[in-house]
């Protein structure tokens, strides 16, 4: 009698274990629905998570002005219509610098439809050639591009033969010297007005950059601090303002404003 | 319940085991070395190739720091180097860096081809580094075109350089340089226009060539060389992909990889024409080329650049041959990298990735070396060039074909796999593609045609990575093995059918002698030679006849291991005892001499008397016993001076009848009186002659050479048969 009473118990346990095991298999081995995307074939090593892009900085008080010639917060893609995008070196059509508006920002996304990185000097111009004394200010956030700049008093239709003031500012992670170059380009030929080897900007954080042209005076500010300044004895008379970077992507701009004193 | 514990535990363990994912036993990869090549200013689209342990890097460089390319530069270094060493200009390359790039590729013998664009000259150039001298040739124009850019090169074998380039809004072009014929092919084009991003080209060891490129409408595409053109296969939908890498393995199977214009890296294997199985390979936003390489062992290597965690790094992963999954990728430490290229060395043990490093200004080449898969360190041994049977010798020449994985040393053993403790090589020896390998005496002693000897070889590379044991077998033919007969050409011991040698066959016409005799005698200046190969694996090849052990006549060919012929004996052949030699060779060069003593006796013996009687057997009257008494013969034949007797039957007493059929019979015994049993009275008679009555038996004595005594000495015996009876055979009664 004892033996016969144990048999149903043993069978129940065996069946129970098999059912639970089968359920476990189903839950762990079966794809979670037909629409599930297969996992990539390879995994990456562990890296710190992608840094979060914080809120845009507010404009420094010194740059505030009520005389706004232009401003854009890049609310949507219509903002692109206000800009002219030019490559300041010769490029073939497929490698022309590409710009997009995304997440309320103007993004440099490389070159061409394939968004390949290119070492082209890329500029985004705005305004009129009649603009004379003004400050162009922008917020920018650099992920990996390493180069940011501003342009003032831009004149010309052929990018490689135009005239303008330009400041180029390099990331602290970018192994180049000098870190800041303020230059005057006349008919495509550049002359350095001022430079500094020690400064630079830290990547993956918001900064504000401003380039002011007042008569013969040219001044650059980063985050409200003067980086370089120069006086041009033969100043360029007037022209459009613009943003500058390399067409390798990884940088975005926001809250661009052109103001007069 | 205690009795349930064990089965329940086992069941639970089984269920748990089923839920554990299999592990593939791959050890993974890691970054081994990384550095920036300092004198590579303004690089764009750098290239890398490898052969054995040497790595070649090519790039256009601004040698004067003007920001524009001035030179096509090459760096070469050991696969484990910690710096790139000095650069070497192979020619001018003038123009904007994006459009003045350099590509390099290696061939099977270490030849290196470089192709580059010099955009200010609107030309593609090529240079070749000779594998022997190490000298780069002066630049040679490949093409002049409107805007030729993004050249790439692959080498088929060691003498065909497949050079491709693109233009602006046009088709991809291919031109093939043949080093052997010193000539160019026509230009071949794809049927699809290209987008302006660098293509890729790879050649497999089987001569297959694939080109990965991006179509104008941004599709991943592979153009396959058909032998007389390019056949393009599209791998993605339009607007979806760019920077297609391609590879082809030794079997001709193609592989491709590309980056999605959305996000992710993709990988595909070609199943059949226009049929590719693809899958997402990795996440992240790819930048520039996605490189795929398949090494000789079938391990698939991928190198690419992707934006992960906000950084642009180079990545590398591989799938070991025979495995189903890729190892976790390893990354460069440098960031802001673009446009990578990948090569592997030492059979895939090391992967070398180069890219543009934009974290330095101006941008320079970033080099990263990763640990690759377990390499296939191997080569195919061919003993004596692959011959099946060779002459047994104390050493053999072994060639190693298609070496893979850069073997540097080798160990070997005959008839068993070598170990470091037991081998025939005296430990590890330096590797060479042609090696003289010793054959121990014991191996030769044990060799036979039925038992090939096998050489087992294990190779390893300079990094002490050991490959699988490879082998080749050969039959050592250590000597001529033949059954040889050198006898009286009239001996009945010889075959009646000769091997074809009619033009060399000696005179064998009837001369009045018997068709048998002592094997060691001859009445002609000829000898019968019979040779039959016995387990002769090399195959008997020739036989030559001589009178001494060192001097022989013209060799005669032996076919099918068989020789059977009567041959004149060369030189002076005096009456009496003579030595005759033959030299037999086989197909692998072994030779062996044989000799015999044969007595030349052309003289007729003389008869001095004797008689014989014929007594019929009562059980079979046609059989008789011939009893010879006191037969006296004078001859040089030793002993009783006769070898045998020539017998013939007749129904008439006419011993000189030319129609008689004479049969030579060796005389039994050693004395002058002897008996020949069971002589048939019907032998040689016509059917019409067979009846009761008197039968005559004639006997004529023979010497060793078959010379008969004169006709006058023919003896005769008679038998009178009243009835003819025949031998009976009594078979056993079989009862079922």
Contacts between the chains, C-beta under 8 A, distances in Angstrom:
chain1	res1	chain2	res2	distance
A	6	B	3	7.6
A	9	B	1	7.8
A	9	B	4	7.6
A	10	B	3	7.9
A	10	B	4	5.3
A	10	B	7	7.9
A	13	B	4	6.0
A	13	B	8	5.8
A	14	B	7	7.2
A	14	B	8	7.1
A	14	B	11	6.6
A	17	B	8	6.1
A	17	B	11	5.0
A	17	B	12	5.9
A	17	B	15	6.9
A	18	B	11	7.0
A	18	B	15	7.5
A	20	B	15	7.5
A	21	B	11	7.4
A	21	B	12	7.4
A	21	B	14	7.7
A	21	B	15	3.0
A	21	B	16	7.8
A	21	B	18	7.4
A	22	B	15	7.9
A	24	B	15	6.6
A	24	B	19	5.8
A	25	B	15	7.5
A	25	B	18	6.1
A	25	B	19	6.1
A	28	B	19	5.3
A	29	B	19	7.4
A	37	B	280	7.6
A	38	B	279	6.4
A	38	B	280	7.0
A	40	B	264	7.1
A	40	B	265	7.8
A	40	B	279	7.8
A	40	B	280	4.8
A	40	B	281	6.0
A	40	B	282	5.1
A	40	B	283	5.6
A	41	B	267	6.2
A	41	B	279	5.9
A	41	B	280	7.1
A	41	B	281	4.8
A	41	B	282	7.2
A	41	B	325	7.2
A	41	B	326	5.2
A	42	B	281	5.9
A	42	B	282	5.0
A	42	B	302	7.6
A	42	B	317	4.6
A	42	B	326	4.3
A	42	B	327	7.6
A	42	B	328	7.0
A	42	B	329	5.3
A	43	B	282	8.0
A	43	B	328	5.1
A	43	B	329	6.9
A	44	B	282	7.0
A	44	B	283	7.4
A	44	B	284	7.3
A	44	B	306	7.9
A	44	B	308	5.5
A	44	B	315	7.0
A	44	B	328	7.3
A	44	B	329	5.3
A	44	B	331	7.3
A	45	B	328	6.3
A	45	B	329	6.5
A	45	B	330	6.6
A	45	B	331	5.8
A	47	B	308	6.0
A	47	B	309	4.0
A	47	B	311	7.3
A	47	B	331	7.8
A	48	B	309	5.9
A	49	B	309	6.2
A	50	B	308	7.9
A	50	B	309	4.7
A	50	B	310	4.4
A	51	B	310	5.4
A	89	B	96	7.2
A	90	B	96	6.5
A	91	B	98	7.7
A	92	B	99	7.8
A	92	B	147	7.1
A	92	B	149	7.9
A	92	B	168	5.0
A	92	B	196	5.6
A	93	B	168	7.0
A	93	B	169	7.3
A	93	B	196	7.6
A	94	B	168	7.5
A	94	B	195	5.7
A	94	B	196	3.4
A	94	B	197	7.3
A	95	B	98	6.7
A	95	B	196	5.9
A	110	B	287	8.0
A	112	B	195	7.6
A	112	B	196	7.0
A	112	B	197	7.9
A	113	B	195	7.4
A	113	B	218	6.1
A	113	B	239	7.7
A	113	B	261	7.6
A	114	B	195	6.1
A	114	B	197	5.6
A	114	B	214	6.8
A	114	B	218	6.2
A	114	B	242	3.9
A	114	B	243	7.3
A	114	B	261	6.3
A	115	B	261	6.8
A	116	B	197	5.6
A	116	B	242	7.2
A	116	B	243	7.6
A	116	B	287	7.5
A	116	B	288	6.6
A	116	B	339	8.0
A	117	B	287	5.6
A	117	B	288	6.8
A	117	B	338	4.3
A	117	B	339	7.2
A	117	B	356	7.9
A	117	B	358	7.3
A	118	B	98	6.4
A	119	B	42	8.0
A	119	B	44	7.0
A	119	B	97	6.7
A	119	B	98	6.7
A	119	B	358	7.6
A	119	B	363	6.6
A	120	B	98	7.8
A	143	B	310	5.4
A	144	B	307	7.5
A	144	B	310	7.3
A	144	B	311	6.6
A	144	B	312	5.3
A	144	B	335	6.5
A	144	B	336	4.9
A	144	B	358	7.9
A	146	B	336	6.4
A	146	B	358	6.5
A	146	B	359	6.7
A	170	B	361	7.0
A	173	B	335	7.9
A	173	B	336	7.8
A	173	B	359	6.1
A	174	B	336	8.0
A	174	B	359	5.9
A	174	B	360	7.5
A	174	B	361	6.1
A	175	B	359	6.0
A	175	B	360	4.1
A	175	B	361	6.5
A	176	B	360	6.8
A	176	B	361	2.9
A	176	B	362	7.9
A	204	B	310	6.4
A	246	B	358	7.9
A	248	B	336	8.0
A	248	B	338	6.8
A	248	B	358	6.0
A	250	B	307	7.8
A	250	B	312	7.4
A	250	B	336	7.9
